[in-house]
Amino acid sequence: MVTDFLTSYDYYSSRRDMELISAIVDALKKILEEDKLQTQPLFLKTSENLILNIARKVVQEKKKTFLIGITGESASGKTVFVDNTIHACVKKENQGIYTVIRCDDYYKDTSKELQEAGSYEELFKTGFSFDTPDVIDLDLMKYHLTELKQGREVRSPKYDFVTCVSDPNGDLKKPAKVILTEGLYVLNESVRDVMDVKVYVYTPLEVIKERWYKRAALRGKTGAAADMQFADVNKTAQQYIRPAYQISDAVINGMVSQKYIQEITDKILQTLREIVVY
């Protein structure tokens, strides 16, 4: 129980830490209660110890990297959530505050398979799927996340969704106070143990479908090819992605406006600044 942690003096390095952690827990609980009153609340579910764990890290582990993993179904709104959180956290791009690792960049190169098939439709007819964990280099992604947490730079690959080419010489990622990683499989069982906080973005299937088809057209998939892939997306989500809902520390509403994401993130950060001097 949270109260057991807060009354265990030996657990904390000082009485001051305990007071600060208690103040943060109370303040964040208030924000979550206010969020529940919204027509579209941001937080749909939080684990019992989420707030306490965040408060403890803010107070006692200021110098350590904080790794947040954000997953959800394809087109659920993961990227939008991450981008708007960053916008709220950093009004100007300051080096060392945050780094983003996107699971999409770690797709394995399948340009040869696409060229041999001749089209996406023919490729999908072979049974090929872009929506299972084995088509993403999760081992490399986990290695890069671990390196960043340990203060070392990495160079993430860059994937082209039209040609299926993976360029190993992608973007340089530098260590930062906060690492945000988002994508279909960032909470896969082979990766999630390195996360400090696990977040799931939930969006109704009918909304996902509409968003997905719009994005698929931009990636060169239309007609029968798009239909075939979306059917696979829905099937593989049931097997590989939706179970992450149960093990997440927080479930986020993928229907929330970008403005509200920024507003509540601003409120949380301002609250932390008022209690703890960074």
N, C-alpha and C positions, 0 to 999 in steps of 0.2 A: 504494500500500500504506500501511497505518496506520503502520508503522515508519518509512517515508520521511518522513511528516509530523512524527513525534515527534522525529526526529533532525535536522530542518531548522531550525536555530537562527534563521535569518533570517525564517522564517515567523511566529515569535512575537514579541510585544513585549518579552518579558523571559525570562530563564532560569526565573524563578519561575513564570510562566505555563506553561511547558513541564512543569515538575515537577507542578503541580496537574492539568493535563490528563492527564498520564500516570497519576497516582494515580486520577483519576476513571474513566478507561478500564479500568484493572485492576479497580476495585471493581465497576463495572457489569457487566463480563464475568463476574465471580464470581456476581453475582445471577442473570444469565441462565443460567449453568450449573446453578445450584440449581433454577431454574424448570424446566429441561428434565427434571428427575427427578420432577416431579409427574405424577400420573395425568392431570390436565387442566392442562397448562402454559398460561400466559397468552400467551407469545410463541411463535408457530409458525414465524416467519421474521423475520430482521433483515438489512438490507443491511450490506455490509462496513464502510462508513464511518459508519453511524448513531451508534454510541457516540462515536466521535471528534468528530463534528459537534456532538452534544449537549454534550460536555465543553468543546469550544472556545467554544460560545455561553455556557455557564455561567460560564466564566472570563473571556472577553474581551469579551463583549457583554451584561454584566449589565443595562445600562440600556435595552437594545433589547427591543422586543416580540417574543415567541416565538409564532409562529402554527402550530398543529397542526391538520391537516385529517384528519378521520376519516370514512371511507366504508364501504360494505358494502351487501349486498342489503336490501331492505325486510324489516323484522322480524329482522335479523341480530343486533341487540343494540348498535347504535351509541349510542343514547341512554343505555342502562344503563351502558355503559362510561364515557361522559363524566360522567354524574351521580356515579358511584362514584369516579372519579378526582378530581372536585372535592371530594367528601366527605372523601377522604383528604388532599388538599392543603390544604384550608382547614377547620379545626375550627370556626371561627366566621367569619361573613361579613365579611371585611375588604375594603373598597373598594380597588380598584387592583391586586388580586392576579390576578383572572381575569375574563374576559368570555366568554360563549357566544353564538355565532351559529349558528342552526339553519336548515338549508336548507329545511325544511318551511315556515318562515314566508314564504318567497319564492315560493310558488306564486302564479301569476297568478289573478286573479278570474275564475271560470268559473260564477258563480251564474246569469247570464243563460242560458247554455247548458243548465244543469241544469233551470231553470224551464221552458224551452221544450221540453225533452225530456219532462219530467213525472216522471221517475224515473231512478235510476242505471242500471237495466237498459236502459231505452230510450236513454239517453245512450251507453252502451257499444255498443249496436247500430249507432250511427252511425259507429263506428270511433274514437270519442274515447278518448284514453289519458291517464291521470294519471301515467304512468311513463316519459316521454321528457323529455329536457332542455329542449325548447322550451316546456313548460308551467310552467317555473320561471324567474323573472327572475334568471338567473345574472349578467347584467351589473350589476344593482343590488347583488347580494350581493358580487360582487368589489369593486365601488366602496366598499361599506361596510367590507369587510375591509381594504382599502388605507387608507381614512381612519382606521380604528382603529389600524393599525400606525404611522401618522404622528402619532398623539396627538390625534385629533379625535373628538368624540362623533358618534354617528349614531342615528337612530331606525329600527329595523327594522320592517317590516310585521308584521301578525298575520293568520294564515290560519285559517279555520274549516273543518274537514274534513267537517262535516255539511252546511253550506249552500254551501260553496265561495266564500264571501265573503272578500276580502282587504282588511283595514283598513290603510291606509298609516300611520296614527297608532298604531303598536304600541308596543313597549318601547324606552326610551332605553338605549342601549348606550354604556358609557364605556370609554375606553382603559385597558388593563391590561398587566401584565407578561406574562401568558399569555392568548392568545386561543385558545379551542377552537371549532372549527366542525365540525359533523357533519351528514351527510345523504347522500342518494343520489348527488348530483352535485358534491360539494365537490372531488373530484379529476378532474372533467371537464377536458378539455384546454384549455378556455377560462378555467379558474379556477386550476388547480393550480400555476401558476408563482409565485404569491404565498405558497405554503406553505413553512414551514421544515422541517416533518416531515410525511410522508404516511403515514397509517395505514389499513390495510384490516382490517375485522372479518369473519372467516370463520366461518360456521355451516352445518352440513349442511342440505340442502334440506328434508328431512322435518321438521326442527325449525322451520325458517323457516315452512313451510306451517302448522303448528299454531299458532304465535304469530300469524301474519298473519291467519288467520280469526278468532281471538279479538278482535284489534284492529279488524278490519273491521266486526264487529258493533257495536262501540262507535261507529263512524263512520257508521252507518246503512246498511251494505252487508251484505245477507244473501242466501241462496238463489242464484238464477241470476246476480244482479248481482255477488255476491262471486266466484262461479266464473269469470265472464267476466273480472273484473279480475285475479284471480290468474293466469289463463292468460296475460294480457298482461304481468303483473309478471315472470313467469318468462322470457317471450320477450325483453322489453326488457332484463332483467338480463344476459342472454347477450350482447347487443349493446353496452350502454352501461356496465355496472357491473363485471362480472367482469374485464374487461381491466385494471382499476385494480389488481388483485392483483399484476400483474407489475411495475408501476412504483412500488409502495409501499415505503417505507423499513422498515416493520414490518407483519407480519400478526398480528393479535390473534385469540385463540380466543374466539368468541362463546358458548361453552358454559361458560366459567369462572364460578364463583360470585361473587356480589357481595362476599362477605367476602374472598375471595382477591384480587380486584382491589384492594381497599382495603389489604390486608396488603402486597402487593408494591409498591404505590405508596408506602406509608408507608416501606418499607425503602429504596427508591430515594431518596426525599427526605431521609431521615435520613442516608444515606450522603453525599449531596451537602453537607448541613449540616456534617457532621464534617470534610469536606475543605476546603470553601470557606465563608468567613464572608460572609454576604450583608449 
